Amino acid sequence: MTSTAMDIHEILQYLPHRYPILLVDRVLEVVAGERIKALKNVTVNEPFFPGHYPHHPVMPGVLIVEALAQASAILSFKTTGGRADDKSVYYFVGIDGARFKKPVVPGDQLILESSVVTQKRGIWKFAATARVDGQLAAEAELMCTVRPAE
């Protein structure tokens, strides 16, 4: 069980996402079949901040959950040896227990952690957290799958 880091060039090989929806900047460590720790640098230049909210910019919770899902996708691909391609799509199939504890604002570094809970019949279940400066910002249990693109 080797822990490895990934830069943005390797992340782009595992995720089909691109700007403005790519929400993982670096993988700090990944242990296939177990866990991942990644980061998202939150900058004032994010395309959602002018509208959410102009006088008090806050990263939308749905995008924090999306960042956790992207980190989880990398973990599942690293576990199976697969990669994202144009013949398949990585889908959410469920989000349970999503809780938002602390606003995420420009200048924050979001630390994304996800662990495999189960993997059955192509459905992955992850326990995921997002932290800023060691404080819990969000948590959720995510269920995802890969399906052929139609």
C-alpha positions in Angstrom: 0.0 0.0 0.0 2.1 2.8 -1.3 1.1 6.4 -0.7 1.8 8.7 -3.6 1.3 12.4 -4.5 0.0 13.7 -7.8 0.5 17.0 -9.5 -2.1 18.7 -11.7 -0.7 17.0 -14.9 -1.4 13.5 -13.4 -4.8 14.6 -12.0 -5.8 15.6 -15.5 -5.1 12.1 -16.6 -7.6 10.7 -14.1 -10.4 13.3 -14.2 -12.3 14.4 -17.2 -13.1 17.7 -15.6 -11.5 20.9 -16.8 -11.8 24.6 -15.9 -14.0 25.9 -14.4 -15.3 22.7 -12.8 -11.9 21.0 -12.0 -11.8 21.4 -8.2 -8.7 19.4 -7.2 -5.3 21.2 -7.5 -3.0 18.6 -6.0 -3.1 15.1 -4.4 -1.0 15.0 -1.3 -1.3 11.3 -0.8 -3.4 8.4 -2.1 -3.4 4.8 -0.9 -5.2 2.7 -3.4 -8.2 0.9 -2.0 -8.1 3.0 1.2 -7.9 6.8 1.2 -6.9 10.0 -0.5 -5.9 13.5 0.8 -6.0 16.3 -1.8 -6.2 20.1 -1.8 -8.1 22.8 -3.5 -6.7 26.3 -3.3 -9.7 28.7 -3.1 -8.9 32.0 -4.8 -10.9 35.2 -5.3 -10.7 34.5 -9.0 -13.1 31.6 -8.9 -15.9 32.1 -11.4 -18.7 31.6 -8.8 -17.6 34.3 -6.3 -19.0 37.4 -8.2 -22.5 35.9 -7.7 -22.1 34.0 -4.4 -22.0 36.6 -2.8 -20.8 39.9 -4.2 -20.3 41.5 -0.7 -19.3 38.4 1.2 -17.9 35.7 -1.1 -18.5 32.1 0.1 -17.7 28.9 -1.8 -21.1 27.1 -2.6 -21.5 23.9 -0.5 -22.5 22.0 -3.6 -19.0 22.7 -5.1 -17.3 21.6 -1.9 -19.2 18.3 -2.2 -18.2 18.2 -5.9 -14.5 18.7 -4.9 -14.9 15.7 -2.5 -16.4 13.6 -5.2 -13.6 14.4 -7.6 -11.0 13.4 -5.0 -13.0 10.2 -4.4 -13.1 9.5 -8.2 -9.3 9.7 -8.3 -9.1 7.3 -5.4 -11.5 4.8 -7.2 -9.5 5.1 -10.5 -6.2 4.6 -8.6 -7.7 1.5 -6.9 -9.0 -0.1 -10.1 -6.1 1.0 -12.3 -8.6 2.7 -14.6 -8.8 6.3 -15.9 -11.5 8.6 -17.1 -12.1 8.4 -20.8 -14.7 9.6 -23.3 -16.5 6.2 -23.2 -17.6 6.4 -19.6 -18.9 8.9 -17.1 -18.3 9.0 -13.3 -21.7 9.7 -11.7 -23.0 10.6 -8.2 -25.6 8.1 -7.1 -26.1 9.4 -3.6 -25.1 11.9 -1.0 -25.9 11.2 2.6 -25.3 13.1 5.8 -24.0 16.3 4.1 -23.2 18.9 6.7 -21.6 22.3 6.3 -19.8 23.5 9.4 -17.7 26.5 8.3 -17.8 28.9 5.4 -15.1 28.5 2.8 -13.8 31.9 1.5 -11.2 33.2 -0.9 -7.7 32.5 0.4 -8.6 29.2 2.1 -6.9 26.0 1.3 -9.5 23.2 1.3 -8.0 19.9 2.4 -10.2 17.1 0.9 -10.1 13.6 2.5 -12.0 10.6 1.4 -11.9 7.0 2.5 -13.4 3.9 0.9 -16.3 2.6 3.0 -17.5 -0.1 0.5 -17.4 -1.1 -3.1 -20.1 -3.4 -4.4 -21.4 -4.1 -7.9 -19.7 -1.0 -9.3 -21.1 1.3 -6.6 -18.4 3.1 -4.4 -19.3 4.5 -1.0 -16.9 7.0 0.5 -16.7 8.9 3.9 -15.4 12.4 3.0 -14.4 15.5 4.8 -13.2 19.0 3.8 -11.2 21.0 6.3 -9.7 24.5 6.4 -6.9 25.1 8.8 -7.7 21.8 10.5 -11.3 22.8 11.1 -14.1 20.8 9.6 -15.8 22.8 6.8 -18.0 20.0 5.4 -18.6 16.3 5.5 -20.7 13.8 3.6 -21.0 10.2 2.7 -20.8 9.9 -1.1 -21.9 7.1 -3.5 -20.5 7.1 -7.0 -20.3 4.8 -10.0 -18.8 4.7 -13.5 -21.2 4.0 -16.4 -20.8 3.9 -20.1 -21.4 7.3 -21.8 -24.6 7.3 -24.0 
